[in-house]
């Protein structure tokens, strides 16, 4: 299940309900510690030295259990009560070349500025150059606001327990949290409250997409039309088509500017490619439309843009709008029950909302809801670190897969095509938010798989991996 996003007060109330039921704090901490150990093992190698810095609170106990449960590593526990004493020990510890530092100094209860000695210790840990795994929250970071209390641990990875503390998702927290991992099941009772923001978990998609019917044929799995590609940007249409292919709709048609039809067609074997610089006609069997990838050519006609606007405003078919097409969309209502998906990055979202990128990033939930409200209750995929998606007043979902190596030209084109290929299939239109969540997660998860193999993967390689990751 998705992990709820909560305040510190909500987390404390959840813990209180759990302890009242008879579950012990020690049992939960032991489970959390075992998970810390597993993440520490992933971030180190056999026989590496791993330092566990444990403060006097429960976060310190989680780290201490992590040291107890780590396997195949030389775990060393340092109980930190006096920061000045630890600061004196640190140079000697660092001379032993630890591969990883586990930060269990402070937990979510920290809500006041640190003393000078604690700040000096945290700054020295950050300057050590040793990768850091933060337990639940980077020490010194306010778990509600996402702001450092003067200074905070800069972790390479943070493993948070039970629920995601809302401050960890703030743009201001990114440089401290690093890669956020969520360990939902640590022995707490099922979350007893409701939240409107949740973080997607890989296990949410077990068994999805469903098995195809044995008697299925091309018509069973839909026909996606991709309106994409113009002079100078024909590769975007190719990548969108390859993304769609990984979703396996029955048919794919690319409608491109006439000047680039041939180079697009030369790179695609299974997709049909037609010219459509002015008016264009959708295939009769079309069941979903992708518009926007590679349509940045400055001389595209107003007539062509009006055709895109009419599609958005009038078509009963699902439409995925990406890139340049976002600027052409008419605001206001769409046909009742018509499925619309928008995939802006923060810059595009700011342009649509007529605000700054900083304002979008400061309140990404607001940006998702406002874009959806203005553009026909569309499902909005606000791309970037921890992509957010949702619509209107419904639940917002945060995607946690992916890595900075997705920041390459063509990544968004591939995603748009993949989403269109999924939504072309009638079986996957029944819960479109879930399908979009899956597509975004799969796109990021494929990048994570590639990064584990090589740090310099290309978008063409991502197209090969897309759809292969299993939850």
N, C-alpha and C positions, 0 to 999 in steps of 0.2 A: 504494500500500500504506500501511497505518497506519504512523506514525512511532513507533519504540520509545522508551520512557522509560528513561533510563539514568543511572547515577552518573557522576561525573567519571572515576573509574578505568576504567569500562567504555568511556567515550568515548575515553580515551587508548589503550586496548588496540585499539579499532577503528581508530584512526588509525595505530597501529603496524603492524597487519596490512596496511593500505592502502599505507603507505610501503614496506614490504618487498616488495610486489607490483610496485613500479616506478612507481606513481603519485606525482607530485611534489607537495610541499606548495604550491609556487607555483601549480600548475595549479588545485588545489582553492581556494586563496585568491582567485584571479582569478574563478573561478565564483561564489564567495561574494560577492565585491565587486560583480559584475554584478547579483546579486540584491538586494544592499543598495541599489544605484542605482535599481532598479525600484521598490522600496518607497519610497525617498525621493521619486521622481517622483510616486507616488500621493499622498504626503502634502504635496505642494507644487504650485505653479502655474508656468506658463511664465515664465521670467526671474527667478524667486525666487532669493534668496541662500540657499544651504544650506551650513552650516558642518560640516565633518568633523573631529572631534577624535580624533586617532589616537595611542594610546599606543605604547610601544616593543615590545609583543608582537605575536603573530599577529592578535589582534583589531584592533590598529592597522593592520596590513597589509590586513585585510579592508576597513576603513573607507577606507584610502588608495586601494585599487582602486575602491571605490564612488565616490569623488570623480573618479577618472579616467574612469569609464564613465557618469557621469550625463549625461543629454541634456536640452537645453532649459532648463537651470537654471544659475545662477552658482555652481558648486561651489567652495569654498575649503577647502584642506587646512591644518590646524594640527597640526603634530607636537608632542605634549605629552610632554616629558621632565622638565622642571622645573615642578611645579604652581604654584609662586609666580610664575614668569614668565608662565604662561598666565593666572593670576588677574589680573596687571597688564594683560594684553592684552584681557581679556574685556570691560570697559566700552566700549572703542573698537569692538570687534566687534559688540556688542549695539546700539550707536548706529546701525549700518547696517541694522537691522531685519531680521535673518535670519528666514526663514519656518520653518526647521527646523534642529535640531542633531542630528547623527549621533554617537552615543556609541560610540567605539571605544577607550576609555581602558584598561579591564581586561577580561580574558576569564575563562574558567571555572577557570583555575589559581589565581586569587586565593583564599587561604585564611587570611589573617591580617589583623588590624585595620589600617586605613589610618593614615598619619601625619596630623598636624594640618593640614598644607598641602593634602594631597589631600582631606581632609574639607571644608576651606573651599572648595576649587574645586568639588567636587560640589554642595555646598549652594548656592553662587552660581549654578551652572548650573540647578539645580532652581528657584531663585527668579526666574529670568529671565523666566518666562512663555512662553518659546518651546517649542513642541512638540518632543519628543525621540524619536528612533528609536534604540533600543539594538541593538547588533550582538551577536548570540548570547546575551548575558546583560547586564542592566543593571550597569554598573560599580559595584562595592562590594557586590554581592549574592552570597552563598555559593550556588553552583550545586547543592550537595547538600542543604543544610538549608532554603534559601529565606529565610534570615535575613540582614539587612544586617550588614555588618562595621562597625558603628557608623552609617555613613551609606551610602546608595546612590542612584544615579540613579533618578529617578521618570519612567519613560518613558511616553509615550502608546501606543507600540507597540514590541514586541520581536520581531525576526526571528531565530529560532534555527536552527542548521544541523545537518543530518544526522539527529540524534536530539533528543528533548526532554530537557533536563536535569531531573532529578526535582525540584530545588528550585523550578523555575519554576511548578510546579503546586501548591505549598504555599499554603495560605490566607494565610500571612504574607507571601507574595511579591506578592500581587495588586496592591497599591498601587505597586509598583516596576516590574512587568512590563508593566502595561497590557494591551492587546490582544496576545495571543500569536499570532504567525505562524510557521509551520514550513516551512523550505526543506529538504526531504528530500534532493533529488538535487543534490549539489554535487561529484560525481565520486569519492566514496568507494566502496570495494567494497560489495557487498550486506552488510547487517549480519550478522556471522558467529555471533552468539549468540542466545539466546532470552530474551525478557522477558515478564512476565505483565501489564504495563500498556502500552497503546499509545494514541496519539492519532490519532483519525480524520482522514483526509484527504479532501477533496472528490472527488479522483480515485478513491477506493475505490468510488464508486457509478456509475461510467460504465456505461451500458447498463441501469441499474436504475431503476424496475421494468422487467421484460422486456416486450416487445411482447405485446399480447393476441392470442390465437388468432382468426383471421378469422371463425370460426364460433361464437365465444363468445356467450353470452346472459346474462341476469341471474343465472341459477342458477350459471353458471360462476364468477362473481366474488363469491359469498358474500352473507351477510345478517348485518349487525351489529345487535345489540340494545343500546340505550343506556339504562340505568336511571339517570335523572338528573332533576333539577328538583324543587323544592319551594317553598312560599310564601316569597317574598322572594328566591328564587334561580333563577327560571325561565330567566334569560338564560344561565346556565351550560349548561343542556340544549340551548339553541339553538346555542351556540358549539360544543359537543361534536358536535352533528349536522352543523354546517357543516364542522368538521374532518374528520369521517368522509366527507362528500361529496367533499372534495378528494382522498381516497384512492380514490374511485370503486368501492366495493363495489356488488354488484348491487342490494341493497336495504338500507334503513335503517329501523329501528323505534325510536322513542323511547317509553319507559315512564316516565311522570312521575306525580307526586302529582296526585290528581284535582283539587285546587284550582287548579292551574296548567296543566292540559292545554290549555285553550283559548288562553291567550296564547302558549304554545309552538307550538301548531298554526297559529296565525295568522301566524307568522313563517317557517314551513317549508312549501315546496310539494311537494318530492319525497319527504320522509320521512313515514312513517306515525307517528301519535302516539296513544297509548292511556294510560288512567289505571291506576295501580297503587300505591295508597297502602298497601294491606295485602299480600295475596298477589298475585302477578303471574305470568302465564304467558308463557313465551318462545315466539316463533314456531317452528313445526315445522322451518322451513328455516334456523334460526339457526346461524351458523357461528363467531361470536365475540361476546363480551359486554364492554361497558364499564360499570362501576359507579362511582358516586361524585360526579360533577360536580353541584354545586347541591343536595346532600342535607344541607345544614347546618341545616335546620329543626328546632328543638329538640323538637317534638312528634311526630316520626316514631316510629311504634310499634315496640315490641320485636319484634313479629311480623314486621314488615318487615325489620328488621335481621337476624333469624334467617334469613330467606329469602336475604339476601345471604351470610351465613355458609355456608349449605348449598350455594349455588352454588359458592363458592370451594372448599369441601371435597369436593364430589361431582361437579361437572360435568366431563365430558370435553372441553368446549369451551375455547378460549383465552379468558382473562379479563384485562382491563386494569382494575386497581383504582386509583382516584385519590381525592384529597381526603378527605371524611368517611368514605368506605367503608374507608379504610385502618385506621381505629380499630375496625372491626367484624370484621376478618378473624381467623379462628381460626388459631393457629400450628400447626405440625405438618405431616405429609405430606399431599399431594394425590394424586389418581389418577395412577397410573404414566403417564408421558409427557404428562400434561396441562400445557398451557402457561399459565403465570401471569406477569403483569407488574405490578409495583408502581411508582408514580410519585411518591414523596414529595419534598417540599422538606425542607431541613435541620431545620426545626421539627418536621415530622411524623415524620421519621426519629428524632429525639431522643425524641419521645414514645413511639414504638414500641419503641425500645431502652432506654427508661427511663434516659436519660443527658442531659447538657446539649447544647445546640446547639454550644457550643464544642468539646466532645469529638467530635461528629460531624465538624465542620469540620477538626479537627486531624488526623483520620485517616479521610478519606472512603472510601478503599479498604476499610478494616476495616468501616465502616458498611455498604457495599454487600454485602460478603461475609456479614456477620452477619445482615442482613435476609433475604438469600436463604436462608441456612441455616435460619433459624427459620420461614420462611414457604414451605415446599414447594419449595425450589430455584427460586424465582421469578427472573425477570429483573428486576433492580432498576434503575430510572432515578432516580438521586439528582440532583435538579434544582439549579439555581443556576449561578454562574459556573463554566464548564468542567464541565458536566454529566457525571457518571460513570455508566457502566452496565455490567452484567455479572451473573454469578450464580455462587454456590458458589465452587469453586476454579478456575473457568475464567478466561480472559483478561478483564481489565477494560479498557474503552475510555473514553477521555476525548473529549468533543465540544468542538470549538473554534469552532464557528459561534455566532452570536448576539451580543447586546449588551445593555446595561443597560435599554434601552427595552422589553425583554420583560417587565420587572417591572411588569406591569399586570394587574389583575383580568381573568380570562378566558383568559389566555395558556395556563395549564395545562389548562383545559377543552378548548381547541382542540387541544392536543397529545394529550390522552387520546383524543379522538374520532378524530383522524388515525391514531394507532397502532391503535385498534380497527378502523378501516376497512381498514387495510393487512392486519392479521392475520386478517380475515374471509375473505381470498382464499387458497384452497388453495395456489396457486403461490407465495405469499409466506410460507407457514407452514413451508416446507422448511428454511429457515435463519432461525429467528425472531430470534436475536440480531442478525444482519445487518439484518433488516427493521426492528427497533427502532432500531438505530444510524442507518439511513437516515432514519427518521421524525424522530428527534431532530435530526439534522444538517439536514434539510430545513426544519424549524421555525425553527432558528436562522439558516440561510442566507436564508430569506425575510425575516426581520427585518433582516438586514444589507442586503439589496437595498432594502428600504423606507427604512432609515436614510439610505442614499446619496441618496435622492430628497427626503426630508423628515424632520426630527428629531422631529416630533410625530405619527407614525403611530398609528392606533388598532388595537385588536385585530380589529375588523371588517375593516379593510384588510388585516391579516395573514391573515385567513381567505381573502381574495381572492387573495393572493400565494402561499399555501401550495401546494406541489406543482409550482410553475412553474420553480424553480431547477434548472439542469442542471449536473452536475459536469464 
